[in-house]
Amino acid sequence: MAADAAVLDSAWGMIPHSREATSGIGSFTRTRVERIIVLTGGFGSLVLGTQAFLSALGPGEERPGWHIPLMVAVFGPLTIMIIACFIGFGVRLTAGVFALAYVLALTTWPIATAGSSPVATDQPWIWYLVNIATLAAVLAFPFPLQIVWTMLAPLLFGFVRLIQGGFASDFWIAVGLDVSFALILGGVILTLGWVFRSVAANVDSTRARAVASYAEAAAADAREQERIAVAALMHDSVLAALISAERAETPRARTLAAAMAREALTRLANTDQDWSEGPDAPKRPDEVADDIEAGAREVGVELSVRRVVETGAAETGAAETGAVESVPLSVPGRVARALALAATQAVANAVQHAGGEGLTVSVTATEHQIDIEVRDSGEGFVLEDVPDDRLGIRASIFARVAAVGGLATIDSGHRGTSVRLTWREAGE
């Protein structure tokens, strides 16, 4: 319904429309929290990565030919991940690549350092990147894999460090302290990421429920206001017109009562439409057909109206030549709108109840009359069986056409339904 759409638009308009917010009402806070996590992670990775890089520039424990390739394999993906964090693009992919690259570098560490004589208390440059690998997993992987990486990276570092030191006793204490510190810091990183994301998701969920509840309540209020407006219209306008007609005793009073009734019926028939009354400038039958096609598109139907327009002869004003020209029927603006709206309603009914099967629309205009026929090949219906509170036919078709002095007839059976709208110029 138009009212429901307006309510939802109003509710959505209460939320700030920045770039992150437009990604969806369900990710309003989560998007911002995720961006904060990414920026913080990028800054922390830059600091620790710089420390590790400066350490790697000094004497290394790797064998000749291993140091540079390992640095490229680790610091290359790390640099790309940091850049992605700051620009906000490709973070998950680059973080995942670094997390995998770091684990692979750790697995090759015993081979790269075979034959070296490390000092137990001196951490190698690769140690400073253990918790960056945990952070990369938080940015790239689902929560179960984040837990695995938080434990895998420190434990794998401890294992390869023990292999490098030959499992000497002095290595056990130093490596145990390093691994414990990495596990604690990685657990803090993992927990903070999970907490912030969970809180953001709960805020978004609560906001979505609140907006939906507001929209539902506002829609119900709009429907109630519409019902009250229609009831007031029925009571004030239609009833007043009927009373005036009953009390009319002179031709002038009867003419006034008829005008009041026509206006009341027109307003009643148009209560479910967004179209304004507009000017009463005459329209050609082709323009009425164009309005029907436009109205059909509004209800989701693309159709081409068949047009048969006959013209009459009229003097051009050049009396000395006696010239004449062909002049088509002109339909008053209010009549054209009423006929187009009624035909659109008939099209909507054909789509809703007959699935649009065999739907055709034709406009036939003669010198003094216009006929519109909407036909479908559905199963048909019995007009008397339609409940009184269903206004799609009675108000939107019969009342609307009658209000402008026209006639609407419906012929329905097992072979289909035909709705015929006729309007004839007064006095013809």
Residue pairs with C-beta under 8 A, 6 or more apart in sequence:
1 219
2 274
3 219
3 222
3 223
3 226
4 215
4 219
4 222
6 222
7 215
7 218
7 219
7 222
8 215
10 218
11 211
11 214
11 215
11 218
12 25
12 211
14 211
15 21
15 25
15 28
15 207
15 211
20 28
20 31
20 32
20 35
21 28
21 31
23 31
25 204
25 207
25 208
25 211
26 204
26 205
26 208
27 204
28 203
28 204
28 207
29 200
29 203
29 204
29 207
30 197
30 200
30 201
30 204
32 200
33 196
33 197
33 199
33 200
34 197
34 200
35 88
36 196
37 138
37 139
37 193
37 196
37 197
38 85
38 88
38 91
38 139
39 85
39 86
41 85
41 135
41 138
41 139
42 81
42 82
42 84
42 85
42 86
44 132
44 135
45 78
45 81
45 82
45 85
45 132
45 135
45 136
46 82
48 128
48 129
48 131
48 132
49 75
49 78
49 79
49 82
49 128
49 129
49 132
51 128
52 75
52 125
52 126
52 127
52 128
52 129
53 71
53 75
53 125
55 124
55 125
55 128
56 67
56 71
56 75
56 125
58 125
60 67
60 124
60 125
61 113
61 116
61 118
61 124
61 164
62 70
62 112
62 113
62 116
63 112
63 113
63 114
63 115
63 116
66 111
66 112
66 113
67 112
70 105
70 108
70 109
70 112
70 126
73 101
73 104
73 105
74 98
74 101
74 102
74 105
74 126
74 129
76 101
77 94
77 97
77 98
77 101
78 98
78 129
78 132
80 94
80 97
80 98
81 91
81 94
81 95
81 97
81 98
81 136
83 94
84 90
84 91
84 93
84 94
84 95
85 91
85 95
85 139
91 139
91 140
92 139
92 140
93 140
95 135
95 136
95 137
95 139
95 140
96 136
96 140
96 141
98 132
98 133
98 136
99 133
99 136
99 137
99 140
99 141
99 149
102 129
102 132
102 133
102 136
102 153
103 133
103 152
103 153
103 156
105 126
106 126
106 153
106 156
106 157
106 160
107 156
107 160
109 124
109 126
109 160
109 164
110 160
110 163
110 164
113 124
113 164
116 164
118 124
118 164
118 165
120 165
120 168
120 170
120 171
120 173
120 174
120 175
121 174
123 178
124 161
126 157
127 157
127 178
130 153
130 154
130 157
130 182
130 186
131 153
131 182
131 185
131 186
131 189
133 149
133 153
134 146
134 149
134 150
134 153
134 182
134 185
134 186
134 189
134 190
135 189
136 149
137 145
137 146
137 148
137 149
137 150
137 153
138 146
138 189
138 190
138 193
141 149
143 194
146 190
146 193
146 194
147 190
150 183
150 186
150 187
150 189
150 190
151 183
151 186
153 182
153 186
154 178
154 179
154 182
154 183
154 186
155 179
155 183
157 178
157 179
157 182
158 175
158 176
158 178
158 179
161 171
161 175
161 178
162 171
162 172
162 175
165 171
165 175
226 271
229 271
230 268
230 271
233 264
233 267
233 268
233 271
234 268
237 260
237 263
237 264
237 267
237 268
238 261
238 264
238 265
238 268
240 260
240 264
241 257
241 260
241 261
241 263
241 264
242 261
244 253
244 256
244 257
244 260
245 254
245 257
245 258
245 260
245 261
247 253
248 254
248 256
248 257
262 403
262 404
262 405
265 399
265 400
265 402
265 403
266 334
266 338
266 400
266 403
266 404
268 395
268 399
269 338
269 341
269 395
269 396
269 399
269 400
269 403
270 277
270 341
270 400
271 395
272 391
272 395
272 396
273 341
275 337
275 341
277 334
277 337
278 333
278 334
278 337
279 333
280 332
280 333
280 334
281 333
282 330
282 331
282 332
282 333
282 336
283 291
283 330
283 331
283 332
283 333
283 336
284 309
284 328
284 329
284 330
284 331
285 307
285 309
285 328
285 329
285 331
285 363
285 365
285 370
286 307
286 309
286 328
286 363
287 336
288 331
288 336
288 339
288 340
288 363
288 370
288 372
289 305
289 307
289 363
290 305
291 336
291 337
291 340
292 305
292 340
292 343
292 344
292 347
292 361
292 363
292 372
293 303
293 304
293 305
295 340
295 341
295 343
295 344
295 347
296 302
296 303
296 344
296 347
296 361
298 344
299 344
299 347
299 348
299 351
300 351
301 347
301 351
301 356
301 359
303 347
303 359
303 360
303 361
305 361
305 362
305 363
306 360
306 361
306 362
306 363
307 362
307 363
308 362
308 363
308 364
308 365
309 328
309 329
309 363
309 364
309 365
310 328
310 365
310 366
310 367
311 326
311 327
311 328
311 367
312 326
312 327
312 328
312 329
312 367
312 368
313 324
313 325
313 326
313 327
314 324
314 325
314 327
315 322
315 323
315 324
316 323
316 324
316 325
328 365
329 365
329 366
329 367
329 368
329 369
329 370
329 425
331 339
331 370
331 423
332 404
334 404
335 404
335 405
335 406
335 423
338 400
338 401
338 403
338 404
338 406
339 370
339 372
339 401
339 404
339 406
339 421
339 423
341 396
341 400
342 372
342 396
342 397
342 400
342 401
342 408
342 421
343 361
343 372
343 374
343 419
343 421
345 392
345 393
345 396
345 397
345 400
346 374
346 397
346 419
346 421
347 359
347 361
347 374
348 392
349 392
349 393
349 419
350 356
350 359
350 374
350 376
350 378
350 417
351 359
353 378
353 381
354 376
354 377
354 378
354 379
354 416
354 417
355 378
356 376
357 376
357 377
357 378
358 375
358 376
358 377
358 378
358 416
359 374
359 375
359 376
360 374
360 375
360 376
361 372
361 373
361 374
361 375
362 372
362 373
362 375
363 370
363 371
363 372
364 370
364 371
364 372
364 373
365 371
368 424
368 425
368 428
369 422
369 423
369 424
369 425
369 428
370 422
370 423
370 424
371 420
371 421
371 422
372 420
372 421
372 422
373 418
373 419
373 420
373 421
374 418
374 419
374 421
375 416
375 417
375 418
375 419
376 416
376 417
377 415
377 416
378 416
378 417
379 414
380 412
380 413
380 414
380 415
380 416
380 417
381 412
381 417
382 412
383 393
383 410
383 412
386 393
386 394
388 394
393 410
397 408
397 410
397 419
397 421
398 408
401 407
401 408
401 421
401 423
402 408
404 423
405 423
405 426
406 421
406 422
406 423
406 424
407 421
407 422
407 423
408 419
408 420
408 421
408 422
409 419
409 420
409 422
410 417
410 418
410 419
410 420
411 417
411 418
411 420
412 418
